[in-house]
Structure formats: C-alpha cells, structure tokens
Amino acid sequence: MLEPLARLETLLAIALVFAVVVVVLVLLRLRSLNHAVNDVTEALLAVGRGNFAVEVPAHGTGPAAELGRAFNESVHRLHDSRQQLAAYQRTLEEQVKERTRELNAATARAVQMAQTDPLTGLPNRLLFTRELEESVRRACNQRSKLGVLFVDLDYFKSYNDTHGHEQGDFLLKTVASRLLAAVRTDDMVARLGGDEFVILLKKLDGAGAEEAIERVAREVLGALQVPLKLGSREVDVRASIGAAMFPRDGKTAAELLKNADAAMYAAKQGGRGRVAVFSSESGQVLAERTRREVAIREGLANAEFFLVYQPQVDCATGSPSGLEALMRWNQPGKGLVAPTEFIRIAEEIGLIKALGQRALDLACSQLLTWQQCDLFPRMAVNVSAKQLDDPDWLDSVESTIASAQISPRFLDL
C-alpha cells in the first residue's frame, strides 16, 4: 500500500512543479506582451504628435516582436503616404497658383481689350465715357471746371482711298502720338472710332478756363497740321476741333460730349481746319444735321431721290458721246436739295452705298426704256469709293444689270 501512495505523491509533486513552471512561463509571456503594448501605446502617442520617426523594439520572435514589427511597418507606410500627400498638395497648390496667375493675366488682357483701341492703344469710347463721368462728378463736388475737345480729321476718307488702309492706319497712329504729346499727362486722349478723337482736359483754371481750353485746342491743331512724311512725300494733316467746357456747356458727361461734337461740326461748316467753341449756333448746326440725316433715310425709303441726265460731248468732234446720270433729291416741303447738302452726309452716316445702288437701279431702268425705243446712248453713273470697298459691290452690279436686261457695254461706272 505504501508503494502506490509514494508513486502518487511523486506524480503530484511533478505535476505541481510543471504547473508552477507553466504559470511562470505564462507570467513571463504576459509581462513581455505588456511591455510591447506599453511600447506601442507610447509610440502611438508620439505618432499622434507628428513624430513618424518613432519605432518600437521588434527583436526576436514571438507575439511581442510580431506586434512591434507590424506597428513599425504601419507607421512607415503612414509616413510615406503623408509625404506623398504633401507632395501632391504642393504640386496642386503650385498648379492653382499658376492657373490663378494665368486667369488674372487673361482677365487683365480682356479688360484692356474692352477699354483700349487696338490700333492706337488709346482708351476707347467705353473707358473715356467712364472717366468723363467720374471727372464731371468730381468737378461738380469741387466746383471746378474741365474741358472736352472733339477732334475729327478732315478729308480722311479721301486720304484713305488715295493712299490705302495701311497708310490710313499709320496716319491714325501718328495722330494719336501727336495728341498725347500736345496735352498734359493728367489729361486723357481717346479714340472714339474711325477718324474721331476726343481729349479730356482736367483741372482747368477757374478764372481763365475758357481761354485755356481754346489755347490748348489751337496747340493741338497746330501739332496735328505738321506735314506727315510718307517716304519721299509729305502729306498735309488737317483736322477740325470742337470745344465744350463744364459746367457752362453741359452739366452731364453725355451733354458735354454731344456739345463738343456739335462744335466740331460747326468748325467743319466754317471751313474745316479750325477750332470752334460750343455755342447755341453750334447746337443748331448739329440739330440741323440730325434732321438732315433722318430726312435722307426717309427719302431713300420714300423714293424721293431721282436722276437727271447731263450730256457728254466728244471734244474732238463736238458730237454727243453719252450721258452722265446725276442724283437729285426732291425733299417734300423743301423742294430740290443740292447734292453738296446730302452726298457728304450720306457718306458719313453709311448711306452712300444705298444711295449709289438707288442711282444704279434708276440708270439701268432708264437705259432699258430707251433701248426699247431703239435709243442706245452710253450712260455714266458715279460710284463712291465706299461702294468699291464693299466686297459684294461687283455682284450687286452684275445682278442689277441682269435684272434690268440691258447690255453692260452701254454702262460706264
């Protein structure tokens, strides 16, 4: 009986020792994991503060080492991702900055194009009108005076037709340079369009404002009249200038510009190449011109224009050689109007093409009537240079001749 009991006690002792060893090993493992967890926790706090260079011990084998290696690898990946994201953000910011610069530059160019005359580089009508309105408000508040000079080149159309558009553009740029050189830096020179320029004279002396505006106008006129050299030739540059002063000649920007324009037309009526200051007579001249423009439009619509025919004679033989068709206007209530009173205005307001087409229609119709009566005279019809500038003019002539069913050999243009 004692031997089995002794064997049992031995087994129990062995089991107890094994259990103690297991417990000790488990405690050691748990202690190791606890240290690893503590290391990872401290490392996580460091990463949260932005320190991605932190690492936890990961030597040997076992869960603690595996946990450390996994943590370190995750931190490295996170660090790489943050660097890539930061690089992408910097690239994106640079692209946004560059795009913003391009948009700002494009916007500035668009604004400049919208406010600047492309040929001369001067402010255009839009920018000048804004500046004039602001200057009028400022002058009104300060009880000061300012002036507007309306400059229109004389015979520019003839110059353009004779020398070509390229030389015409050169003349306009030269005029712009001369105007800028003739005024103060505080003043503004603008091109309204075509051969029309305008000058805003700011800060005029109250006591001598009227004399000052006339003096500047005459200085501008003198600067413009210096002959222009074109190769070996010299071309005279002439202009008519109208002057208006705030507040005497207008209390708004629109009124001031309109009255300077009226004074310019008065200068043209007075012989061109001169300066005219706005007056009630200037306003009447402009009002009459406006009425005449309306009447010409109505006259074309109501078929008030007709042709008379002047014989053409061969100087060598003294025999009639043909006819010249001349446009006349029978204005209701006024009777016959001289061509000098409507041809130039029609050219300036863009109705000369319609007037020329009216003359051609009437001439072809009359030729057909005569030819049906076995009369075959040659007829000359005057043509404006503006009609020749029209790319569709030749087609229009061919169409008119075809519609009238006449032979073109009887028609001189």
C-alpha positions as CSV (number, residue, x, y, z in Angstrom):
1,M,0.0,0.0,0.0
2,L,2.8,2.4,0.7
3,E,4.4,2.0,-2.7
4,P,1.4,3.2,-4.6
5,L,1.0,6.1,-2.3
6,A,4.6,7.1,-2.8
7,R,4.2,6.9,-6.5
8,L,1.1,9.1,-6.4
9,E,2.9,11.7,-4.2
10,T,5.7,11.7,-6.7
11,L,3.4,12.3,-9.6
12,L,1.6,15.0,-7.7
13,A,4.9,16.7,-7.0
14,I,5.9,16.5,-10.6
15,A,2.5,17.9,-11.7
16,L,2.8,20.7,-9.2
17,V,6.3,21.6,-10.4
18,F,5.1,21.6,-14.0
19,A,2.1,23.8,-13.2
20,V,4.4,26.2,-11.4
21,V,6.7,26.3,-14.5
22,V,3.7,26.9,-16.8
23,V,2.4,29.6,-14.6
24,V,5.9,31.2,-14.5
25,L,6.2,31.0,-18.3
26,V,2.7,32.4,-18.8
27,L,3.5,35.3,-16.5
28,L,6.8,36.0,-18.3
29,R,4.9,35.9,-21.7
30,L,2.2,38.3,-20.3
31,R,4.9,40.6,-19.0
32,S,6.6,40.6,-22.3
33,L,3.3,41.4,-24.1
34,N,2.6,44.0,-21.6
35,H,5.9,45.7,-22.3
36,A,5.2,45.5,-26.0
37,V,1.8,47.0,-25.6
38,N,3.2,49.8,-23.5
39,D,5.8,50.5,-26.1
40,V,3.2,50.6,-28.9
41,T,1.0,52.9,-26.8
42,E,3.8,55.3,-26.3
43,A,4.8,55.1,-29.9
44,L,1.1,55.8,-31.0
45,L,1.1,58.9,-28.8
46,A,4.3,60.1,-30.4
47,V,2.8,59.5,-33.9
48,G,-0.2,61.5,-32.9
49,R,2.1,64.4,-32.1
50,G,3.6,64.1,-35.6
51,N,6.7,62.1,-34.9
52,F,6.8,59.5,-37.6
53,A,10.4,58.5,-36.9
54,V,9.4,56.5,-33.7
55,E,9.9,52.7,-33.6
56,V,9.2,50.0,-31.0
57,P,11.6,47.2,-30.3
58,A,10.9,44.2,-32.5
59,H,13.8,41.8,-31.9
60,G,13.5,38.1,-31.9
61,T,10.3,36.0,-32.4
62,G,7.0,35.8,-30.7
63,P,3.9,37.9,-30.5
64,A,5.6,40.9,-29.0
65,A,8.1,41.0,-31.7
66,E,5.4,40.5,-34.4
67,L,3.4,43.2,-32.8
68,G,6.3,45.6,-32.9
69,R,7.2,44.8,-36.5
70,A,3.6,45.2,-37.6
71,F,3.4,48.6,-35.8
72,N,6.6,49.8,-37.3
73,E,5.6,48.8,-40.8
74,S,2.3,50.6,-40.4
75,V,3.9,53.8,-39.2
76,H,6.4,53.7,-42.1
77,R,3.5,53.3,-44.6
78,L,1.6,56.1,-43.0
79,H,4.7,58.3,-43.1
80,D,5.2,57.5,-46.8
81,S,1.6,58.2,-47.5
82,R,1.7,61.6,-45.7
83,Q,4.8,62.5,-47.7
84,Q,3.1,61.6,-51.0
85,L,0.0,63.5,-50.0
86,A,2.1,66.6,-49.0
87,A,4.0,66.4,-52.3
88,Y,0.7,66.2,-54.2
89,Q,-0.7,69.1,-52.2
90,R,2.3,71.2,-53.0
91,T,2.0,70.3,-56.7
92,L,-1.7,71.1,-56.6
93,E,-1.1,74.4,-54.9
94,E,1.6,75.4,-57.5
95,Q,-0.8,74.5,-60.3
96,V,-3.6,76.5,-58.7
97,K,-1.2,79.5,-58.3
98,E,-0.1,79.2,-61.9
99,R,-3.7,78.9,-63.1
100,T,-4.7,81.9,-61.0
101,R,-1.8,83.9,-62.5
102,E,-2.9,82.9,-66.0
103,L,-6.6,83.8,-65.3
104,N,-5.6,87.2,-63.7
105,A,-3.4,87.9,-66.8
106,A,-6.2,86.9,-69.2
107,T,-8.7,89.0,-67.2
108,A,-6.4,92.0,-67.4
109,R,-5.9,91.5,-71.1
110,A,-9.7,91.2,-71.6
111,V,-10.3,94.3,-69.6
112,Q,-7.6,96.2,-71.5
113,M,-9.0,95.0,-74.9
114,A,-12.5,96.0,-73.8
115,Q,-11.3,99.5,-72.9
116,T,-8.5,100.1,-75.4
117,D,-8.5,100.9,-79.1
118,P,-6.5,98.1,-80.7
119,L,-4.9,100.3,-83.4
120,T,-3.6,103.2,-81.5
121,G,-3.5,101.8,-77.9
122,L,-5.6,104.8,-76.7
123,P,-8.6,104.4,-74.4
124,N,-11.7,103.7,-76.4
125,R,-15.2,105.2,-76.1
126,L,-16.2,103.0,-73.1
127,L,-13.2,103.9,-71.0
128,F,-13.4,107.6,-71.9
129,T,-17.1,107.8,-71.1
130,R,-16.4,106.3,-67.6
131,E,-13.5,108.7,-67.0
132,L,-15.6,111.7,-68.2
133,E,-18.5,110.8,-66.0
134,E,-16.2,110.4,-63.0
135,S,-14.4,113.7,-63.8
136,V,-17.8,115.5,-64.1
137,R,-18.8,114.2,-60.6
138,R,-15.5,115.3,-59.1
139,A,-15.7,118.7,-60.8
140,C,-19.2,119.2,-59.6
141,N,-18.2,118.4,-56.0
142,Q,-15.1,120.6,-56.1
143,R,-16.8,123.4,-58.1
144,S,-14.1,123.2,-60.7
145,K,-14.1,123.2,-64.5
146,L,-13.0,120.8,-67.2
147,G,-13.0,120.8,-71.0
148,V,-13.7,118.3,-73.8
149,L,-12.1,118.7,-77.2
150,F,-13.7,116.7,-80.1
151,V,-11.1,116.1,-82.9
152,D,-12.1,114.9,-86.3
153,L,-9.7,114.6,-89.2
154,D,-10.6,116.5,-92.4
155,Y,-10.7,114.6,-95.6
156,F,-9.5,111.3,-94.0
157,K,-11.8,109.3,-96.3
158,S,-10.1,110.8,-99.3
159,Y,-6.7,110.1,-97.8
160,N,-7.6,106.5,-97.0
161,D,-9.0,106.0,-100.5
162,T,-5.9,107.5,-102.2
163,H,-3.1,106.0,-100.0
164,G,-4.7,102.8,-98.9
165,H,-5.8,101.5,-95.5
166,E,-2.3,100.7,-94.3
167,Q,-1.2,104.3,-94.7
168,G,-4.6,105.4,-93.3
169,D,-3.8,103.3,-90.1
170,F,-0.3,104.8,-90.0
171,L,-1.9,108.3,-90.1
172,L,-4.3,107.5,-87.3
173,K,-1.4,106.2,-85.1
174,T,0.6,109.3,-85.9
175,V,-2.3,111.5,-84.9
176,A,-2.7,109.6,-81.6
177,S,1.0,110.1,-80.8
178,R,0.8,113.8,-81.6
179,L,-2.3,114.3,-79.5
180,L,-0.6,112.6,-76.5
181,A,2.4,114.8,-76.9
182,A,0.3,118.0,-77.1
183,V,-1.6,117.6,-73.8
184,R,-0.6,117.3,-70.1
185,T,0.0,113.9,-68.5
186,D,-3.1,114.4,-66.3
187,D,-5.4,114.8,-69.4
188,M,-6.8,111.9,-71.3
189,V,-6.7,111.3,-75.1
190,A,-9.1,108.6,-76.5
191,R,-10.2,107.4,-79.9
192,L,-13.9,107.1,-80.3
193,G,-13.7,105.3,-83.7
194,G,-12.9,106.0,-87.3
195,D,-11.1,109.4,-87.5
196,E,-12.7,110.8,-84.4
197,F,-10.6,111.5,-81.3
198,V,-11.5,113.2,-78.0
199,I,-9.5,114.9,-75.3
200,L,-10.5,115.4,-71.7
201,L,-8.8,118.4,-70.2
202,K,-8.9,118.2,-66.4
203,K,-8.2,120.8,-63.7
204,L,-8.8,123.9,-65.7
205,D,-8.0,127.2,-64.0
206,G,-11.3,128.7,-63.0
207,A,-10.6,132.3,-64.0
208,G,-9.0,131.5,-67.3
209,A,-10.7,128.2,-68.1
210,E,-12.2,129.4,-71.4
211,E,-9.0,130.9,-72.6
212,A,-7.1,127.8,-71.6
213,I,-9.3,125.4,-73.4
214,E,-9.1,127.5,-76.6
215,R,-5.4,127.8,-76.3
216,V,-4.9,124.0,-75.8
217,A,-7.3,123.4,-78.8
218,R,-5.2,125.6,-81.0
219,E,-2.0,124.0,-79.8
220,V,-3.4,120.6,-80.6
221,L,-4.5,121.8,-84.0
222,G,-1.0,123.2,-84.7
223,A,0.6,119.9,-83.6
224,L,-1.6,117.9,-86.0
225,Q,-1.0,120.2,-89.0
226,V,2.7,119.4,-89.2
227,P,3.1,117.6,-92.6
228,L,3.4,113.8,-92.4
229,K,6.3,112.3,-94.3
230,L,5.5,109.2,-96.4
231,G,8.7,108.2,-97.9
232,S,9.8,111.0,-100.2
233,R,6.4,112.7,-100.0
234,E,4.8,115.0,-97.5
235,V,1.1,114.8,-96.7
236,D,-0.8,117.6,-95.0
237,V,-2.8,116.6,-91.9
238,R,-5.9,118.7,-91.2
239,A,-8.5,118.5,-88.5
240,S,-11.5,120.3,-87.1
241,I,-11.8,120.6,-83.4
242,G,-14.9,121.4,-81.3
243,A,-14.5,122.5,-77.6
244,A,-17.0,122.4,-74.8
245,M,-16.5,123.3,-71.1
246,F,-18.1,122.0,-67.9
247,P,-20.3,123.4,-66.5
248,R,-21.0,126.1,-68.9
249,D,-21.7,123.9,-72.0
250,G,-23.1,120.9,-70.3
251,K,-23.7,119.5,-66.8
252,T,-23.5,115.8,-67.7
253,A,-20.9,113.8,-69.5
254,A,-23.3,112.9,-72.3
255,E,-24.3,116.5,-72.8
256,L,-20.7,117.7,-72.7
257,L,-19.6,115.2,-75.3
258,K,-22.6,116.0,-77.5
259,N,-21.9,119.7,-77.4
260,A,-18.2,119.3,-78.2
261,D,-19.3,117.2,-81.2
262,A,-21.7,119.9,-82.2
263,A,-18.9,122.5,-82.0
264,M,-16.7,120.2,-84.2
265,Y,-19.4,120.1,-86.9
266,A,-19.6,123.9,-86.7
267,A,-15.9,124.0,-87.3
268,K,-16.3,121.9,-90.4
269,Q,-19.2,124.1,-91.6
270,G,-16.9,127.1,-91.1
271,G,-14.3,125.8,-93.5
272,R,-12.5,122.9,-91.7
273,G,-9.0,123.1,-90.2
274,R,-10.2,125.3,-87.4
275,V,-11.3,125.4,-83.8
276,A,-14.9,126.1,-82.7
277,V,-16.1,126.6,-79.2
278,F,-19.7,125.4,-78.4
279,S,-22.4,128.0,-78.7
280,S,-26.1,128.0,-79.3
281,E,-25.4,128.3,-83.0
282,S,-23.3,125.1,-82.8
283,G,-26.2,123.3,-81.3
284,Q,-28.4,124.5,-84.1
285,V,-25.9,123.2,-86.7
286,L,-25.9,119.7,-85.1
287,A,-29.7,119.7,-84.8
288,E,-30.0,120.6,-88.5
289,R,-27.5,117.9,-89.4
290,T,-29.5,115.3,-87.3
291,R,-32.7,116.4,-89.1
292,R,-31.0,116.0,-92.4
293,E,-29.8,112.5,-91.6
294,V,-33.3,111.5,-90.7
295,A,-34.6,113.1,-93.9
296,I,-32.1,111.2,-96.0
297,R,-33.1,107.9,-94.5
298,E,-36.8,108.7,-95.1
299,G,-36.0,110.0,-98.6
300,L,-34.4,106.7,-99.6
301,A,-37.4,104.8,-98.1
302,N,-39.9,107.0,-99.9
303,A,-38.1,107.1,-103.3
304,E,-37.5,110.9,-103.1
305,F,-34.2,110.6,-104.9
306,F,-34.1,110.7,-108.7
307,L,-31.7,111.1,-111.7
308,V,-31.2,113.9,-114.1
309,Y,-29.0,113.4,-117.2
310,Q,-26.2,115.6,-118.4
311,P,-24.9,115.3,-122.0
312,Q,-21.3,114.3,-122.5
313,V,-19.6,115.7,-125.6
314,D,-16.6,114.5,-127.6
315,C,-14.2,117.4,-127.5
316,A,-12.6,116.3,-130.8
317,T,-15.8,116.2,-132.9
318,G,-18.2,118.2,-130.8
319,S,-20.7,115.4,-131.1
320,P,-22.6,114.0,-128.1
321,S,-20.9,110.8,-126.8
322,G,-23.2,109.8,-124.0
323,L,-24.9,110.9,-120.8
324,E,-23.9,111.3,-117.1
325,A,-26.5,110.3,-114.5
326,L,-26.7,112.8,-111.6
327,M,-28.5,112.2,-108.4
328,R,-31.0,114.8,-107.2
329,W,-33.3,114.9,-104.1
330,N,-36.8,116.3,-104.1
331,Q,-37.4,116.7,-100.4
332,P,-41.1,117.2,-99.5
333,G,-41.7,120.7,-98.2
334,K,-38.3,122.0,-99.3
335,G,-38.0,121.1,-103.0
336,L,-34.8,120.3,-104.7
337,V,-31.8,119.8,-102.4
338,A,-28.3,120.3,-103.8
339,P,-26.0,117.2,-103.9
340,T,-23.5,119.0,-101.7
341,E,-26.0,119.0,-98.9
342,F,-26.6,115.3,-98.8
343,I,-23.8,113.4,-100.5
344,R,-21.2,114.1,-97.8
345,I,-23.7,113.4,-95.0
346,A,-24.7,110.1,-96.7
347,E,-21.1,109.1,-96.8
348,E,-20.5,109.9,-93.2
349,I,-23.6,108.0,-91.9
350,G,-23.1,105.0,-94.1
351,L,-26.0,105.6,-96.5
352,I,-23.9,106.3,-99.6
353,K,-24.0,102.6,-100.7
354,A,-27.8,102.6,-100.6
355,L,-27.8,105.9,-102.4
356,G,-25.4,104.5,-105.0
357,Q,-27.5,101.4,-105.5
358,R,-30.6,103.6,-106.0
359,A,-28.7,105.6,-108.7
360,L,-27.7,102.3,-110.5
361,D,-31.2,100.9,-110.3
362,L,-32.7,104.1,-111.9
363,A,-30.0,104.3,-114.5
364,C,-30.4,100.7,-115.7
365,S,-34.2,101.1,-115.7
366,Q,-33.9,104.2,-117.9
367,L,-31.4,102.6,-120.2
368,L,-33.8,99.7,-120.8
369,T,-36.7,102.2,-121.6
370,W,-34.5,104.0,-124.1
371,Q,-33.3,100.7,-125.7
372,Q,-36.9,99.6,-126.1
373,C,-37.3,102.7,-128.1
374,D,-34.3,101.9,-130.3
375,L,-32.1,104.5,-128.5
376,F,-28.7,103.2,-127.3
377,P,-26.8,106.0,-125.5
378,R,-23.9,105.3,-123.2
379,M,-24.6,106.3,-119.6
380,A,-22.0,107.1,-116.9
381,V,-23.0,106.5,-113.3
382,N,-20.9,107.9,-110.5
383,V,-19.7,105.4,-107.9
384,S,-18.5,106.2,-104.3
385,A,-15.2,104.9,-103.1
386,K,-17.1,103.3,-100.2
387,Q,-19.0,101.2,-102.7
388,L,-15.7,100.0,-104.2
389,D,-14.7,98.9,-100.7
390,D,-17.7,96.7,-100.5
391,P,-16.7,93.1,-101.4
392,D,-20.3,92.4,-102.6
393,W,-20.5,95.5,-104.8
394,L,-19.5,93.8,-108.1
395,D,-22.0,91.0,-107.5
396,S,-24.6,93.7,-106.9
397,V,-23.8,95.5,-110.2
398,E,-24.0,92.2,-112.1
399,S,-27.3,91.4,-110.5
400,T,-28.7,94.8,-111.2
401,I,-27.7,94.7,-114.9
402,A,-29.1,91.2,-115.3
403,S,-32.4,92.2,-113.7
404,A,-32.7,95.2,-116.0
405,Q,-31.9,93.0,-119.0
406,I,-29.5,95.6,-120.6
407,S,-26.1,95.2,-122.2
408,P,-23.3,96.3,-119.8
409,R,-21.4,97.8,-122.7
410,F,-23.8,100.8,-122.6
411,L,-23.0,101.5,-118.9
412,D,-19.9,103.3,-117.6
413,L,-19.1,103.3,-113.9
